[in-house]
Amino acid sequence: MYVDRAEIACCGIREIQNLSIHKAPETAMLSFVEQTSPEESYYDNSVLERRDKFRYAIFSGTKRSRYVDRFAAYILSNKLGEVVETGWNKNPNSGNQLKVCVWTINWDALKKWAAKQEGNDGKGKPSAPVAPADIT
């Protein structure tokens, strides 16, 4: 997945692309956080460039895959913002049923969510450390 301006002229909107490569909405959200976290400047590594300076993210998906529904439900269940979605409509390019969602990002809630995930690889809660004496 990557987050892109997608030829949208407004600097307050980004498109989440390739959402379907994630098997679970949690890993997709972890990827979104990584993609929008501040990074070192290309020109001056002592300055962090903000990549979270936008309000809305759009994402889409097909009815057959349902990942668009799972990601929207994950946003809502974790209280990471509001999601407005279109109905299912036929994409004239592919013939697939397509839905588009607009996410109003709650950056404060997203940062709290991300802090809870630290140390978690997206596959669930980390297990307790195993001592050599525990191995038989």
FILODO-376666 format. One line per field, with one value per atom (N, C-alpha, C, O, CB): atom name; z, y, x; residue in one letter. Coordinates in steps of 0.001 Angstrom, whole numbers, plus 500000, padded with zeros to 6 digits. Atoms other than C-alpha are relative to their C-alpha. Glycine has a CB too. Layout:
atome <- c(CA	...)
up <- c(Z	...)
north <- c(Y	...)
east <- c(X	...)
residu <- c(a	...)
This chain:
atome <- c(N	CA	C	O	CB	N	CA	C	O	CB	N	CA	C	O	CB	N	CA	C	O	CB	N	CA	C	O	CB	N	CA	C	O	CB	N	CA	C	O	CB	N	CA	C	O	CB	N	CA	C	O	CB	N	CA	C	O	CB	N	CA	C	O	CB	N	CA	C	O	CB	N	CA	C	O	CB	N	CA	C	O	CB	N	CA	C	O	CB	N	CA	C	O	CB	N	CA	C	O	CB	N	CA	C	O	CB	N	CA	C	O	CB	N	CA	C	O	CB	N	CA	C	O	CB	N	CA	C	O	CB	N	CA	C	O	CB	N	CA	C	O	CB	N	CA	C	O	CB	N	CA	C	O	CB	N	CA	C	O	CB	N	CA	C	O	CB	N	CA	C	O	CB	N	CA	C	O	CB	N	CA	C	O	CB	N	CA	C	O	CB	N	CA	C	O	CB	N	CA	C	O	CB	N	CA	C	O	CB	N	CA	C	O	CB	N	CA	C	O	CB	N	CA	C	O	CB	N	CA	C	O	CB	N	CA	C	O	CB	N	CA	C	O	CB	N	CA	C	O	CB	N	CA	C	O	CB	N	CA	C	O	CB	N	CA	C	O	CB	N	CA	C	O	CB	N	CA	C	O	CB	N	CA	C	O	CB	N	CA	C	O	CB	N	CA	C	O	CB	N	CA	C	O	CB	N	CA	C	O	CB	N	CA	C	O	CB	N	CA	C	O	CB	N	CA	C	O	CB	N	CA	C	O	CB	N	CA	C	O	CB	N	CA	C	O	CB	N	CA	C	O	CB	N	CA	C	O	CB	N	CA	C	O	CB	N	CA	C	O	CB	N	CA	C	O	CB	N	CA	C	O	CB	N	CA	C	O	CB	N	CA	C	O	CB	N	CA	C	O	CB	N	CA	C	O	CB	N	CA	C	O	CB	N	CA	C	O	CB	N	CA	C	O	CB	N	CA	C	O	CB	N	CA	C	O	CB	N	CA	C	O	CB	N	CA	C	O	CB	N	CA	C	O	CB	N	CA	C	O	CB	N	CA	C	O	CB	N	CA	C	O	CB	N	CA	C	O	CB	N	CA	C	O	CB	N	CA	C	O	CB	N	CA	C	O	CB	N	CA	C	O	CB	N	CA	C	O	CB	N	CA	C	O	CB	N	CA	C	O	CB	N	CA	C	O	CB	N	CA	C	O	CB	N	CA	C	O	CB	N	CA	C	O	CB	N	CA	C	O	CB	N	CA	C	O	CB	N	CA	C	O	CB	N	CA	C	O	CB	N	CA	C	O	CB	N	CA	C	O	CB	N	CA	C	O	CB	N	CA	C	O	CB	N	CA	C	O	CB	N	CA	C	O	CB	N	CA	C	O	CB	N	CA	C	O	CB	N	CA	C	O	CB	N	CA	C	O	CB	N	CA	C	O	CB	N	CA	C	O	CB	N	CA	C	O	CB	N	CA	C	O	CB	N	CA	C	O	CB	N	CA	C	O	CB	N	CA	C	O	CB	N	CA	C	O	CB	N	CA	C	O	CB	N	CA	C	O	CB	N	CA	C	O	CB	N	CA	C	O	CB	N	CA	C	O	CB	N	CA	C	O	CB	N	CA	C	O	CB	N	CA	C	O	CB	N	CA	C	O	CB	N	CA	C	O	CB	N	CA	C	O	CB	N	CA	C	O	CB	N	CA	C	O	CB	N	CA	C	O	CB	N	CA	C	O	CB	N	CA	C	O	CB	N	CA	C	O	CB	N	CA	C	O	CB	N	CA	C	O	CB	N	CA	C	O	CB	N	CA	C	O	CB	N	CA	C	O	CB	N	CA	C	O	CB)
up <- c(500000	500000	500000	500531	501206	499829	499586	499934	499380	498929	499926	500182	499000	498997	501448	501095	497242	499818	500216	498698	500315	496130	498830	498613	499686	501048	493162	499032	498630	500618	500924	490903	500488	499689	498666	499399	493301	500272	500895	501319	499872	493259	501431	501761	499115	498619	496917	500878	500897	500563	499123	499403	501266	502016	500380	498798	502133	499815	500722	500475	500309	500451	499469	498682	498972	500534	499827	499641	500190	501028	500332	498215	500547	500380	498469	499549	499862	498845	498471	501342	501152	496999	500408	501390	498872	499789	496873	501379	501974	499822	498711	500038	499995	501036	500351	500108	498773	500276	500447	498638	499743	499354	501453	501776	499629	498587	503094	500273	499842	500896	499694	504397	501132	501260	500348	498851	507506	500075	499712	501334	499902	508147	500986	500815	500416	499044	511112	499327	499590	501151	500684	508895	499004	498789	499276	500892	506402	500781	500305	499292	499179	509202	500461	500498	501212	499623	510391	498835	499032	500444	501185	506841	499777	499425	498765	500146	506680	500988	500622	500216	498982	509931	499584	499699	501381	500445	508587	498837	498797	499584	501178	505305	500328	499577	498985	499676	507064	501191	501620	500283	498897	509890	499467	498321	500736	500448	509737	499615	500231	501096	500432	507915	499840	499741	498682	500178	507552	498626	497632	500188	501250	504898	499070	499515	500261	501011	501685	499988	499742	498604	500070	501868	501315	501315	499541	498698	505612	500998	501457	500455	499151	507801	501450	502252	499969	498648	510959	500083	501163	500438	500051	509843	499603	498610	498994	500341	509897	499118	499425	501278	500879	507042	500469	500714	498513	499603	508028	498798	497722	500559	501059	505953	500423	499750	499637	499487	508031	499925	500681	501439	500101	506954	498933	497921	499675	500838	505291	500869	501870	498751	499179	506627	499522	500341	500006	500540	504300	499252	498625	499077	500822	502813	499299	499909	500867	500739	500098	499703	499483	498680	500374	499424	499338	499558	501243	500767	497188	499906	500207	498590	500188	496485	499307	499123	501325	500718	494693	500965	502056	498929	499185	496048	500215	501272	499335	499923	495348	501106	501801	498662	499023	497607	501412	502376	499571	498721	500446	500913	502033	500732	499122	501810	500299	501353	499371	499740	501469	501196	502019	498741	498865	503894	501300	502341	499744	498786	506344	500522	501731	499728	499575	506386	500592	501619	498814	499475	506871	501373	502281	499021	498714	509689	501073	502228	499870	499045	511339	500482	501668	499358	499644	511256	501005	502029	498735	499137	512828	501363	502394	499307	498729	515466	500918	502137	499735	499197	516619	500217	500772	499337	499822	516571	499479	500160	501477	500639	514178	499065	498320	499234	500836	512445	499456	499839	498863	500640	510362	498585	497946	499987	501361	507105	499306	499826	499997	500860	504390	498769	498197	499623	501143	501612	498957	499266	500462	501082	498260	500029	500789	498604	500190	497295	499007	498511	499510	501020	495000	498629	498364	500195	501361	491402	499032	499375	499860	501009	488231	499490	499052	498833	500572	487210	498488	498035	500619	501451	483457	499358	498221	499355	500550	482983	500140	499221	500681	499744	484535	500069	499918	501277	499806	485027	501441	501773	499086	498593	488742	500741	500360	500670	499106	491442	500906	501527	500836	499319	493101	501051	500858	498996	498941	496330	500334	500338	501271	499581	497363	501395	501690	498992	498640	500980	500207	499695	501059	499588	502352	501514	502238	499537	498581	505756	500510	500020	500260	499297	507941	501148	502132	500513	499075	509889	501324	501356	499375	498665	513628	500357	500871	501068	499830	513882	501454	501710	499504	498584	517698	500352	500978	500925	499729	517922	499268	499820	499582	500776	515191	500662	500715	498556	499321	517029	501282	501603	500321	498791	520260	499614	500267	500791	500473	518344	499616	499974	498793	500457	516779	501181	501155	499070	498821	520167	500685	501207	500989	499409	521444	499183	499719	500115	500891	518434	500000	499499	498599	500037	518947	500573	501642	500783	499580	519227	499520	499745	501486	500518	517570	498488	497835	500394	501445	514056	499191	498002	499721	500710	513171	499999	499417	498600	499981	513820	501342	501620	499682	498694	517286	501091	500820	500202	498868	520737	500038	499766	501330	499901	521214	501133	502169	500218	498963	523184	501032	500783	499391	498935	526436	499577	498837	501335	500342	526127	500535	501578	500563	499604	526343	500489	499783	498813	499419	528625	499539	499260	501546	500419	527654	500856	500348	500061	499114	530695	499648	499994	501451	500378	529281	498783	498498	499724	501232	526123	500360	500959	498962	499682	526431	498765	498850	500893)
north <- c(498833	500000	501224	501194	500001	498709	503579	501091	500918	500222	498861	506940	501030	501393	500596	499131	509308	501113	500998	499199	498899	512607	499647	500318	501280	500555	510678	501044	501000	499279	498950	513698	500815	501367	499411	499167	515420	501354	501423	499355	498673	519149	500518	501414	500967	499518	519614	499343	498119	499721	500525	519249	499358	498746	501113	500559	518164	498603	498065	500901	501315	514852	499094	499522	500113	501022	511672	498772	498551	499638	501264	508391	498864	498847	499854	501219	505093	499016	498599	499420	500898	502848	498620	498486	500580	501386	499076	499468	498685	499899	500467	498491	498483	497836	500695	501432	494990	499100	497894	499701	500873	493753	499545	498622	500715	500374	493559	498992	499164	501238	501034	490459	500396	499854	498718	499585	492221	501522	502165	499382	498544	495780	500570	501699	500426	499525	496056	500222	501225	499002	499822	495535	501153	501863	498697	498846	498027	501300	502248	499941	498791	500590	500243	501388	499895	499856	499919	500571	501413	498638	499486	500544	501474	502269	499176	498605	503772	500880	501949	500149	499232	504971	500176	501267	499300	499917	504153	500983	501770	498607	499138	505941	501476	502350	499555	498608	509087	500540	501673	500127	499523	509302	500972	500851	498809	499074	512162	499245	498234	501029	500633	511261	501050	502244	499229	499078	512780	500648	500013	499277	499259	515434	499456	499072	501490	500426	514435	500940	500515	499949	498988	517659	500223	500568	501287	499711	517978	498988	499115	501461	501072	514882	500414	499594	498852	499534	517013	500565	500916	501061	499458	518204	498879	498183	501202	500995	515926	500641	501717	499399	499531	516366	499394	498191	499630	500468	516118	499347	499941	501172	500676	513580	499772	499067	498668	500183	513781	501292	501479	499498	498704	517246	499949	500647	501123	500052	516313	499515	498839	499070	500328	515824	498746	497964	501160	501089	513277	498988	499340	500550	501054	509949	499287	498988	498993	500772	508200	498626	498471	500726	501353	504490	499331	499717	499176	500649	502174	498510	498043	500621	501430	498532	499393	500039	499315	500700	495969	499201	498824	499077	500753	494174	498566	497977	499997	501385	490815	499817	498801	499572	500165	491433	500409	499815	500802	499509	493316	500652	501027	498871	499367	494752	501447	501964	499934	498618	498241	500047	500960	500618	500066	497249	499683	500269	498950	500368	495632	501161	501380	498800	498871	498672	501110	501690	500542	498983	501092	499591	500420	500222	500485	498933	500092	500402	498550	499922	498835	501445	501687	499465	498580	502636	500371	500995	500904	499639	502982	499296	499919	499663	500741	500261	500464	500332	498508	499483	501782	501504	502114	499662	498565	505315	500865	501770	500305	499279	506589	501098	501676	499034	498958	509013	499571	498537	500353	500284	509113	499501	499872	501260	500521	507253	500221	499846	498482	499841	508237	499151	499196	501523	500880	505735	500146	500489	498553	500037	505575	498630	497754	500283	501335	502689	499247	499768	500062	500790	499906	500446	500511	498469	499579	501079	499318	499005	501538	500685	499491	500906	502029	499536	499306	500589	499782	498639	499483	500178	501262	499463	498993	501316	500518	500276	498493	497819	500664	501426	496802	499205	497983	499822	500694	496006	499549	499055	498810	500374	495344	500990	502156	499926	499122	496731	500689	500023	499208	499192	499546	500881	501395	500856	499092	501506	500904	500459	499213	499032	504651	500489	500771	501197	499494	505743	501237	501326	498907	498812	509105	499939	499907	501330	500096	508933	501371	501936	498950	498793	512053	499513	498970	500872	500596	511163	500752	501976	499988	499449	511721	499704	498630	499378	500214	512163	499715	498905	501217	500259	512261	498548	497869	500962	501389	508948	499029	497990	499751	500871	507430	499900	498817	500521	500029	508403	499177	498464	501433	500826	506838	498526	497672	500426	501381	503692	499471	498350	499906	500424	503544	499746	498803	501060	500176	503942	498666	498020	501167	501289	500904	498826	497746	499892	501069	498888	499826	498822	500272	500049	499622	498678	498248	501187	501292	496380	498851	497685	499957	501015	494540	499957	501001	500304	500121	493205	499896	499579	498794	500069	493296	498618	498421	500456	501369	489583	499653	498480	499023	500246	489968	500527	501200	498517	499528	490661	499259	498059	499808	500678	489957	498979	499200	501019	501021	486816	500380	501213	498617	499752	486816	499458	498476	499351	500502	486391	498569	498203	500941	501375	482813	499938	500330	498999	500166	482090	498685	497745	500057	501280	479392	498822	497709	500109	501085	477359	499486	498359	500471	500395	477272	499084	498465	501229	500803	475471	498566	498335	500616	501403	471681	499174	497973	499405)
east <- c(500845	500000	500887	501997	499041	499352	501058	498948	497863	501094	500903	499468	500486	501662	499933	499596	499464	498983	497824	500162	500923	497991	499102	498093	500777	500854	496570	499471	498308	498850	500379	496512	498815	498058	499687	501034	494137	500636	501696	499411	499408	494754	499992	500769	499272	500112	493785	501057	501180	498590	498943	496667	499441	500201	500962	500605	494213	499430	498794	498926	500550	493322	501109	501953	498843	499099	495316	499176	498096	501126	500642	494366	500845	502064	499802	499334	495224	499889	498792	499359	499985	496265	500506	501237	500875	499564	496821	499614	500354	501505	500492	494811	499816	499933	498678	500292	494053	501196	501016	499474	498847	497608	500072	500820	501289	499999	496917	498901	497761	499825	500980	495195	499069	497971	500700	500815	493891	499992	500977	500541	500060	492720	501030	501489	498605	498999	495112	501355	502018	500146	498711	498169	499916	500898	500421	500176	496744	500131	500756	498629	499908	496381	501429	501879	499071	498589	499936	500809	501685	500587	499323	501124	499665	500536	499614	500407	499112	500767	501255	498476	499272	500713	501456	502015	499917	498602	504173	500155	501101	500511	499931	503459	499781	500216	498980	500322	502251	500790	500571	498525	499167	504786	501053	501486	500677	498949	507301	501265	501602	500317	498758	510500	501081	500797	499798	498889	513918	499936	499582	501337	499988	514214	501075	502156	500224	499029	515963	501201	502330	499345	498953	517960	500727	501909	499416	499415	518583	499459	498324	499690	500510	518344	499766	499319	500947	500306	518094	498584	498108	501015	501363	514649	499045	499261	499901	501016	511619	498938	498425	499358	501060	509175	498683	498598	500292	501324	505520	499314	499240	499140	500750	503589	498560	497808	500659	501357	500408	499193	498240	500043	500679	499300	498910	498979	501012	501194	496018	498857	499091	500203	501173	492491	499285	498803	499031	500804	490893	500863	501862	498921	499405	491940	498850	497823	500870	501002	489974	500576	501777	499578	499590	490091	498811	497663	500499	501058	488128	500284	501383	499875	499827	487579	498804	497773	500234	501060	485480	499135	499566	500594	500958	482451	500484	500259	498609	499526	484060	501035	501015	500593	498918	487083	499602	500085	501200	500533	485298	501035	500689	499361	499012	488575	499640	500009	501385	500410	487096	499042	499120	499329	500927	484317	500728	500433	498922	499258	486740	500833	500901	500903	499174	489037	499128	499479	500826	500923	486128	499470	499401	498823	500497	484729	501085	500793	499503	498891	488166	500198	500416	501304	499876	488409	498914	499192	499902	501122	484976	500063	499808	498689	499978	485394	501123	501017	500146	498887	488699	499914	500828	501317	500255	487246	501154	501635	499756	498896	489933	499518	500309	500872	500574	487597	498662	498116	500937	501286	484452	500244	501228	499089	499907	483887	498659	497609	500392	501172	481426	500266	501355	499730	499783	480913	498896	497755	500088	500977	479209	499336	499748	500668	500547	476997	500871	501870	498528	499295	478175	499531	498330	499759	500313	478338	500950	502091	500087	499193	479617	501111	500861	499121	498851	483114	499953	500018	501362	500110	482845	501283	501259	499631	498740	486490	500124	500590	501174	499808	486389	498701	498707	500751	501269	482710	499780	498702	499930	500131	483372	499109	499005	501382	500732	481107	501022	501850	498927	498992	483081	499354	498252	500776	500425	482710	501185	502333	499499	498988	484619	499641	498479	500102	500197	485086	500869	501985	500337	499256	486167	500139	499144	499284	499691	487852	500418	501396	501110	499580	487969	500875	500371	498759	499031	491107	500026	500154	501402	499804	491206	501461	501776	498976	498559	494985	500368	501259	500772	499688	495007	499686	500500	499201	500380	493142	500929	501294	498537	499117	495336	501373	501956	500140	498692	498530	499930	500881	500476	500168	497186	499914	500514	498727	500114	496242	501379	501739	499027	498668	499721	500930	501721	500614	499152	501409	499698	500606	499798	500371	499467	500546	500794	498476	499549	500646	501512	502019	499529	498538	504339	500492	500056	500610	499494	506234	499138	499464	500111	500910	503364	500182	500164	498503	499760	503957	498717	498760	500860	501268	500257	499391	498324	500181	500504	499784	499375	499130	501118	500586	498316	500902	501897	499737	499211	499656	501330	501378	499229	498710	503376	499985	499359	501131	499937	504104	501053	501923	500311	499033	506022	501361	501423	499537	498675	509805	500196	499653	501090	499723	511043	501446	502375	499754	498662	513994	500597	499852	499947	499381	516542	499549	499412	501522	500422	515434	498601	498248	500028	501364	511881	499955	498930	499171	499948	513001	500399	501450	501011	499692	512859	500127	500384	498942)
residu <- c(m	m	m	m	m	y	y	y	y	y	v	v	v	v	v	d	d	d	d	d	r	r	r	r	r	a	a	a	a	a	e	e	e	e	e	i	i	i	i	i	a	a	a	a	a	c	c	c	c	c	c	c	c	c	c	g	g	g	g	g	i	i	i	i	i	r	r	r	r	r	e	e	e	e	e	i	i	i	i	i	q	q	q	q	q	n	n	n	n	n	l	l	l	l	l	s	s	s	s	s	i	i	i	i	i	h	h	h	h	h	k	k	k	k	k	a	a	a	a	a	p	p	p	p	p	e	e	e	e	e	t	t	t	t	t	a	a	a	a	a	m	m	m	m	m	l	l	l	l	l	s	s	s	s	s	f	f	f	f	f	v	v	v	v	v	e	e	e	e	e	q	q	q	q	q	t	t	t	t	t	s	s	s	s	s	p	p	p	p	p	e	e	e	e	e	e	e	e	e	e	s	s	s	s	s	y	y	y	y	y	y	y	y	y	y	d	d	d	d	d	n	n	n	n	n	s	s	s	s	s	v	v	v	v	v	l	l	l	l	l	e	e	e	e	e	r	r	r	r	r	r	r	r	r	r	d	d	d	d	d	k	k	k	k	k	f	f	f	f	f	r	r	r	r	r	y	y	y	y	y	a	a	a	a	a	i	i	i	i	i	f	f	f	f	f	s	s	s	s	s	g	g	g	g	g	t	t	t	t	t	k	k	k	k	k	r	r	r	r	r	s	s	s	s	s	r	r	r	r	r	y	y	y	y	y	v	v	v	v	v	d	d	d	d	d	r	r	r	r	r	f	f	f	f	f	a	a	a	a	a	a	a	a	a	a	y	y	y	y	y	i	i	i	i	i	l	l	l	l	l	s	s	s	s	s	n	n	n	n	n	k	k	k	k	k	l	l	l	l	l	g	g	g	g	g	e	e	e	e	e	v	v	v	v	v	v	v	v	v	v	e	e	e	e	e	t	t	t	t	t	g	g	g	g	g	w	w	w	w	w	n	n	n	n	n	k	k	k	k	k	n	n	n	n	n	p	p	p	p	p	n	n	n	n	n	s	s	s	s	s	g	g	g	g	g	n	n	n	n	n	q	q	q	q	q	l	l	l	l	l	k	k	k	k	k	v	v	v	v	v	c	c	c	c	c	v	v	v	v	v	w	w	w	w	w	t	t	t	t	t	i	i	i	i	i	n	n	n	n	n	w	w	w	w	w	d	d	d	d	d	a	a	a	a	a	l	l	l	l	l	k	k	k	k	k	k	k	k	k	k	w	w	w	w	w	a	a	a	a	a	a	a	a	a	a	k	k	k	k	k	q	q	q	q	q	e	e	e	e	e	g	g	g	g	g	n	n	n	n	n	d	d	d	d	d	g	g	g	g	g	k	k	k	k	k	g	g	g	g	g	k	k	k	k	k	p	p	p	p	p	s	s	s	s	s	a	a	a	a	a	p	p	p	p	p	v	v	v	v	v	a	a	a	a	a	p	p	p	p	p	a	a	a	a	a	d	d	d	d	d	i	i	i	i	i	t	t	t	t	t)
